[in-house]
Amino acid sequence: MENKRVIDQGGEGGDDPVGCPEGTSRRTYQATGDFGKVDGTTSAELADLTAKPMRSSLRVLGYELDRSVSSVNDPGQSIGVFHKKDPGITFTLIVQAAVPNIKVSAKTDCLPMS
């Protein structure tokens, strides 16, 4: 991987209260990266090869795929939304031929602010 970046998307103090009931908020993060160069393999092929094991890793951790908002079988692009009720975290996984090749976003459910 090249050009790895991690972004804490929370607002002031790291909390994001948008869309949450009063007195609660969520935490949001995003990590992105690029495949780099692999001789003899296109970015679309790398996207297809990379998406399945990443999705499988989330399933092993107990996250369930939300099929209503996921598109996991498009050549060169995979979008998967995974949720785990406890501890209340949603991951959005995008693997694509376009740069950045991998985007992983995570957000918690609305939780009481500490």
C-alpha positions as CSV (number, residue, x, y, z in Angstrom):
1,M,0.0,0.0,0.0
2,E,1.0,3.5,-0.7
3,N,-0.2,6.9,0.4
4,K,-1.9,5.7,3.5
5,R,-4.0,8.3,5.3
6,V,-6.1,8.2,8.5
7,I,-8.6,10.9,9.2
8,D,-10.6,11.5,12.4
9,Q,-13.7,13.1,11.0
10,G,-15.3,14.0,14.3
11,G,-15.9,17.7,15.1
12,E,-14.6,19.6,18.1
13,G,-13.3,17.1,20.7
14,G,-13.7,14.3,18.1
15,D,-17.5,14.0,18.5
16,D,-20.0,14.4,15.7
17,P,-23.5,15.1,17.1
18,V,-25.1,15.6,13.6
19,G,-28.2,13.4,13.3
20,C,-28.0,12.2,17.0
21,P,-30.4,12.8,19.8
22,E,-29.4,15.6,22.2
23,G,-26.6,14.6,24.6
24,T,-25.3,11.9,22.2
25,S,-22.9,11.8,19.4
26,R,-20.8,9.5,17.2
27,R,-17.2,9.0,16.3
28,T,-16.2,8.8,12.7
29,Y,-12.9,7.8,11.1
30,Q,-11.6,7.2,7.6
31,A,-8.5,5.4,6.3
32,T,-7.5,5.5,2.6
33,G,-4.6,4.0,0.6
34,D,-3.5,3.2,-2.9
35,F,-2.4,-0.2,-4.3
36,G,0.9,0.9,-5.6
37,K,2.4,-0.7,-8.7
38,V,2.2,-4.4,-9.2
39,D,3.7,-5.6,-12.5
40,G,1.3,-7.3,-14.9
41,T,-1.8,-6.5,-12.8
42,T,-4.2,-3.6,-13.5
43,S,-5.9,-1.5,-10.8
44,A,-9.2,-3.1,-11.6
45,E,-7.8,-6.6,-11.2
46,L,-6.2,-5.5,-7.8
47,A,-9.6,-4.1,-6.7
48,D,-11.3,-7.4,-7.5
49,L,-8.6,-9.4,-5.7
50,T,-8.4,-7.2,-2.7
51,A,-12.2,-6.7,-1.9
52,K,-13.1,-10.2,-1.1
53,P,-10.6,-10.8,1.7
54,M,-11.3,-7.4,3.2
55,R,-15.1,-8.2,3.3
56,S,-14.3,-11.6,4.7
57,S,-12.2,-10.1,7.5
58,L,-15.2,-7.9,8.6
59,R,-17.5,-10.9,8.5
60,V,-15.1,-13.0,10.7
61,L,-15.2,-10.1,13.2
62,G,-19.1,-10.4,13.4
63,Y,-20.0,-7.6,11.0
64,E,-23.1,-8.2,8.8
65,L,-23.3,-7.0,5.2
66,D,-26.2,-4.6,4.5
67,R,-27.2,-5.8,1.1
68,S,-29.6,-2.9,0.6
69,V,-26.8,-0.4,0.2
70,S,-23.9,-2.6,-0.9
71,S,-22.6,-3.4,-4.4
72,V,-20.0,-6.1,-4.1
73,N,-20.0,-7.6,-7.6
74,D,-19.2,-4.7,-9.9
75,P,-15.9,-5.4,-11.9
76,G,-13.2,-3.0,-10.6
77,Q,-15.3,-1.7,-7.7
78,S,-16.8,-3.0,-4.5
79,I,-18.8,-1.1,-2.0
80,G,-19.8,-2.9,1.2
81,V,-21.6,-1.5,4.2
82,F,-21.1,-3.7,7.3
83,H,-22.7,-3.2,10.8
84,K,-22.3,-4.9,14.1
85,K,-25.0,-4.2,16.7
86,D,-22.7,-4.6,19.6
87,P,-20.6,-2.4,19.9
88,G,-22.7,-0.4,17.4
89,I,-20.2,0.3,14.6
90,T,-20.7,0.6,10.9
91,F,-17.9,0.2,8.4
92,T,-18.2,1.3,4.7
93,L,-15.6,-0.4,2.6
94,I,-14.9,0.8,-0.9
95,V,-12.3,-0.9,-3.1
96,Q,-11.9,0.5,-6.6
97,A,-9.6,0.9,-9.5
98,A,-9.7,4.7,-9.1
99,V,-7.4,6.4,-6.6
100,P,-7.7,6.2,-3.6
101,N,-8.1,2.5,-4.3
102,I,-9.2,1.6,-0.8
103,K,-11.4,3.7,1.5
104,V,-12.6,2.4,4.9
105,S,-14.9,4.6,6.9
106,A,-16.1,3.7,10.3
107,K,-18.7,5.4,12.6
108,T,-20.2,4.5,15.9
109,D,-23.9,4.6,16.6
110,C,-25.1,7.6,18.6
111,L,-23.6,7.2,22.1
112,P,-23.9,9.3,25.3
113,M,-21.2,12.1,25.3
114,S,-18.7,11.7,28.1
